[in-house]
Amino acid sequence: MNLPQTTDALLSVDGRVATLSFNRDDVRNALTGTALIDDIVGVAEWVNACDEISVLVLTGLGSAFSAGGNIKDMAQRGGDFAGDVAEVATRYRRGIQRIPLALQQVEVPIIAAVNGPAIGAGFDLANMADIRLASSRARFGETFLNLGIIPGDGGAWFMQRLIGYQRAFELTLSGRIVDAAEARELGLVLEVVEPEQLAPRAAELAQRFAAQPPKALRLTKRLMKMAQRMELKDFLDLCAVFQGVSHNEAEHLEAVQRMLAGGR
């Protein structure tokens, strides 16, 4: 297995689980002004092309999951935030907006193990995962309006699909920070664990998913995503085809034999 090169993140593989750890604690894993955008997009594309991977875990090293945009660059109208309207728009499309487009296409489950604050675009990044696990030290904030800007990376699209329009509206318009316990109550995270348990719990869940037949796992992830935008009749037609594919895969017969033999 050839791992893709990363610059500001560390990529590791354990069995069928790949973990991408953001490694720019000096800027609290900010997505702009670093190479993290390229790292995330590159790994997302690699996962889709690598049949040996069944789960992708995203997490942060250091004190934060991700602080989102680099506020110093904003203050100086530099980096990704320099230029006129057209220039800024182009940088968004060619920069941070590549992340939601790439992660939305990932064919395997994505688990965000949120180790610390996930703020602004960092919060949105966590919401792009299929499942979020949070350390009790995690904090979440859709803080764009506090800075006089809008969620430019797709956050307004993702969050309301997780927790509904009204709750997402309140968090976005207030710009307030919520702790891990409230995030769980809102449905933003699946579980909250103590900091030392976050990595083991994420690994446990990831390995459980990765133990499933890999081809059927990818088809199921695709179905779960497509169900959000298809009419029932069309969706059932697609399910019929995917089921036909699954019944003709060797992994299906192997799983049936294990079940008949008393295995999982």
C-alpha positions as CSV (number, residue, x, y, z in Angstrom):
1,M,0.0,0.0,0.0
2,N,1.5,3.3,-1.1
3,L,0.4,6.2,1.2
4,P,-0.1,9.6,-0.2
5,Q,2.4,12.3,0.8
6,T,1.1,14.8,3.4
7,T,2.6,18.1,4.6
8,D,0.8,19.3,7.7
9,A,-1.0,16.1,8.7
10,L,0.1,12.6,9.7
11,L,-1.4,9.6,7.9
12,S,-1.3,6.2,9.6
13,V,-3.0,2.9,8.7
14,D,-4.0,0.1,11.1
15,G,-5.6,-2.8,9.2
16,R,-8.3,-1.3,7.1
17,V,-8.5,2.0,9.1
18,A,-6.7,5.1,7.9
19,T,-6.3,8.0,10.4
20,L,-5.4,11.5,9.3
21,S,-4.2,13.6,12.2
22,F,-3.9,17.4,11.7
23,N,-0.4,18.4,12.8
24,R,-0.3,22.2,12.9
25,D,-0.8,22.9,16.6
26,D,1.2,26.1,16.2
27,V,-1.9,27.6,14.5
28,R,-4.4,25.3,16.2
29,N,-4.7,23.3,13.0
30,A,-6.2,26.2,11.0
31,L,-7.3,25.1,7.6
32,T,-6.2,28.3,5.8
33,G,-2.6,29.4,5.6
34,T,-1.5,25.7,6.0
35,A,-1.3,22.7,3.7
36,L,-4.2,21.0,5.5
37,I,-6.7,21.6,2.7
38,D,-4.4,19.7,0.2
39,D,-3.7,17.0,2.8
40,I,-7.4,16.4,3.4
41,V,-8.4,16.4,-0.2
42,G,-5.5,14.2,-1.2
43,V,-6.2,11.6,1.4
44,A,-9.9,11.6,0.5
45,E,-9.1,10.8,-3.1
46,W,-6.6,8.2,-2.1
47,V,-9.1,6.4,0.2
48,N,-11.6,6.1,-2.7
49,A,-8.9,4.6,-4.9
50,C,-7.6,2.2,-2.2
51,D,-9.7,-0.9,-1.8
52,E,-7.6,-1.9,1.3
53,I,-9.1,1.0,3.3
54,S,-12.6,0.8,4.8
55,V,-12.8,3.7,7.3
56,L,-11.2,7.1,7.5
57,V,-10.7,8.8,10.9
58,L,-10.0,12.6,11.1
59,T,-8.5,14.0,14.3
60,G,-6.3,16.8,15.5
61,L,-2.9,16.7,17.3
62,G,-2.3,19.2,20.1
63,S,-4.9,21.5,21.8
64,A,-7.5,21.8,19.0
65,F,-9.3,19.8,16.3
66,S,-9.2,22.8,14.0
67,A,-9.6,26.6,14.5
68,G,-10.9,26.9,10.9
69,G,-9.7,30.1,9.2
70,N,-6.5,31.9,10.1
71,I,-7.8,35.1,11.8
72,K,-4.4,36.9,11.5
73,D,-4.6,36.6,7.7
74,M,-8.2,38.0,7.9
75,A,-7.0,40.9,9.9
76,Q,-4.2,41.7,7.4
77,R,-6.4,40.9,4.3
78,G,-3.7,38.5,3.4
79,G,-3.4,34.9,2.3
80,D,-6.7,33.4,1.2
81,F,-8.5,36.5,2.2
82,A,-6.7,39.1,0.0
83,G,-8.1,40.8,-3.1
84,D,-11.4,41.9,-4.4
85,V,-14.6,40.0,-4.5
86,A,-13.7,37.9,-7.5
87,E,-10.3,37.1,-6.2
88,V,-11.6,36.0,-2.8
89,A,-14.4,33.9,-4.4
90,T,-11.9,32.2,-6.6
91,R,-9.6,31.3,-3.6
92,Y,-12.6,29.9,-1.8
93,R,-13.6,27.7,-4.7
94,R,-10.0,26.6,-5.3
95,G,-9.2,26.3,-1.6
96,I,-11.3,25.5,1.4
97,Q,-14.4,24.6,-0.7
98,R,-12.5,21.6,-2.1
99,I,-12.8,19.9,1.3
100,P,-16.7,19.5,1.4
101,L,-16.7,18.4,-2.2
102,A,-14.0,15.8,-1.5
103,L,-15.4,14.5,1.7
104,Q,-18.9,14.3,0.4
105,Q,-17.5,11.8,-2.2
106,V,-15.6,9.6,0.2
107,E,-17.0,6.1,-0.2
108,V,-16.1,4.8,3.3
109,P,-17.3,5.9,6.7
110,I,-15.6,9.0,8.1
111,I,-15.3,9.4,11.8
112,A,-14.3,12.7,13.3
113,A,-12.6,12.3,16.6
114,V,-12.8,15.8,17.9
115,N,-10.0,16.2,20.5
116,G,-10.5,19.9,21.2
117,P,-12.1,23.1,19.9
118,A,-13.7,22.8,16.5
119,I,-14.4,26.4,15.5
120,G,-15.7,28.0,12.4
121,A,-14.5,26.0,9.4
122,G,-13.1,23.5,11.9
123,F,-16.7,22.9,13.2
124,D,-17.9,22.5,9.6
125,L,-15.2,20.0,8.9
126,A,-16.3,17.9,11.8
127,N,-19.9,18.0,10.5
128,M,-18.8,16.7,7.1
129,A,-18.0,13.3,8.8
130,D,-20.5,10.6,9.1
131,I,-20.0,10.3,12.9
132,R,-18.5,12.6,15.4
133,L,-17.0,11.5,18.7
134,A,-15.9,14.2,21.1
135,S,-13.5,14.6,23.9
136,S,-15.0,16.3,27.0
137,R,-12.5,19.1,26.2
138,A,-14.1,19.7,22.8
139,R,-15.9,22.9,22.0
140,F,-17.9,23.7,18.9
141,G,-18.8,27.1,17.4
142,E,-20.3,28.3,14.1
143,T,-18.6,31.7,14.7
144,F,-18.5,33.2,11.3
145,L,-21.0,36.0,12.0
146,N,-18.9,37.0,15.0
147,L,-16.3,38.0,12.5
148,G,-18.7,39.6,10.1
149,I,-18.5,36.9,7.5
150,I,-20.7,34.0,6.4
151,P,-20.1,30.2,6.6
152,G,-18.2,30.0,3.3
153,D,-17.2,26.4,3.3
154,G,-20.7,24.7,3.3
155,G,-21.4,24.8,7.0
156,A,-24.9,26.1,6.6
157,W,-25.6,23.1,4.3
158,F,-24.2,20.4,6.6
159,M,-25.4,21.5,10.1
160,Q,-29.1,21.8,9.4
161,R,-29.0,18.3,7.9
162,L,-27.6,17.1,11.2
163,I,-29.8,18.8,13.7
164,G,-32.6,20.5,11.8
165,Y,-33.0,24.1,10.5
166,Q,-34.1,25.7,13.8
167,R,-31.2,24.6,15.9
168,A,-28.7,25.1,13.2
169,F,-30.1,28.6,12.6
170,E,-29.7,29.5,16.3
171,L,-26.1,28.3,16.5
172,T,-25.2,30.1,13.3
173,L,-26.9,33.4,14.0
174,S,-25.8,33.5,17.7
175,G,-22.2,32.4,17.0
176,R,-22.1,30.9,20.5
177,I,-19.7,28.2,21.6
178,V,-21.2,25.0,22.9
179,D,-19.4,22.4,25.0
180,A,-19.2,18.7,24.3
181,A,-22.2,17.8,26.5
182,E,-24.5,20.3,24.8
183,A,-23.2,19.2,21.4
184,R,-24.3,15.7,22.3
185,E,-27.7,16.9,23.4
186,L,-28.2,18.7,20.1
187,G,-27.2,15.6,18.1
188,L,-24.0,17.1,16.8
189,V,-21.9,14.3,18.3
190,L,-22.7,10.7,18.9
191,E,-20.6,10.2,22.1
192,V,-18.6,12.2,24.6
193,V,-15.6,10.5,26.3
194,E,-12.7,11.6,28.4
195,P,-9.7,12.8,26.5
196,E,-7.6,9.7,27.0
197,Q,-10.4,7.5,25.8
198,L,-11.1,9.4,22.5
199,A,-8.5,7.7,20.3
200,P,-9.2,4.2,21.7
201,R,-13.0,4.7,21.2
202,A,-12.6,6.0,17.7
203,A,-10.3,3.1,16.9
204,E,-12.8,0.6,18.4
205,L,-15.7,2.0,16.3
206,A,-13.6,2.3,13.2
207,Q,-12.4,-1.3,13.5
208,R,-16.0,-2.5,14.0
209,F,-17.0,-0.8,10.8
210,A,-13.9,-2.0,9.0
211,A,-14.7,-5.6,9.9
212,Q,-17.7,-5.6,7.6
213,P,-17.5,-6.9,4.1
214,P,-15.7,-4.1,2.3
215,K,-17.6,-3.9,-1.0
216,A,-21.0,-4.0,0.7
217,L,-19.7,-1.4,3.2
218,R,-18.9,1.0,0.4
219,L,-22.2,0.4,-1.4
220,T,-24.1,1.0,1.9
221,K,-22.3,4.3,2.5
222,R,-23.2,5.4,-1.0
223,L,-26.8,4.4,-0.4
224,M,-27.0,6.3,2.8
225,K,-25.8,9.5,1.1
226,M,-28.0,9.0,-2.0
227,A,-31.1,8.4,0.2
228,Q,-30.9,12.1,1.3
229,R,-31.6,13.4,-2.2
230,M,-33.6,10.7,-4.0
231,E,-37.3,9.9,-4.3
232,L,-38.3,6.6,-2.6
233,K,-39.2,4.8,-5.9
234,D,-35.9,5.7,-7.6
235,F,-34.0,4.9,-4.4
236,L,-35.6,1.4,-4.2
237,D,-34.7,0.8,-7.8
238,L,-31.1,1.6,-7.0
239,C,-31.2,-0.6,-3.9
240,A,-32.3,-3.5,-6.1
241,V,-29.4,-3.1,-8.4
242,F,-26.9,-2.7,-5.5
243,Q,-28.4,-5.8,-3.9
244,G,-27.9,-7.7,-7.1
245,V,-24.3,-6.7,-7.1
246,S,-23.9,-7.7,-3.4
247,H,-25.5,-11.2,-3.9
248,N,-23.0,-11.9,-6.6
249,E,-19.9,-11.0,-4.6
250,A,-17.7,-13.6,-3.0
251,E,-17.7,-11.7,0.3
252,H,-21.5,-12.2,0.6
253,L,-21.2,-16.0,0.4
254,E,-18.3,-16.0,2.8
255,A,-20.3,-14.0,5.3
256,V,-23.3,-16.4,4.9
257,Q,-21.1,-19.4,5.6
258,R,-19.7,-17.7,8.7
259,M,-23.2,-17.0,9.9
260,L,-24.2,-20.6,9.3
261,A,-21.1,-21.8,11.1
262,G,-22.1,-19.8,14.1
263,G,-19.8,-16.8,13.6
264,R,-20.7,-13.1,13.3
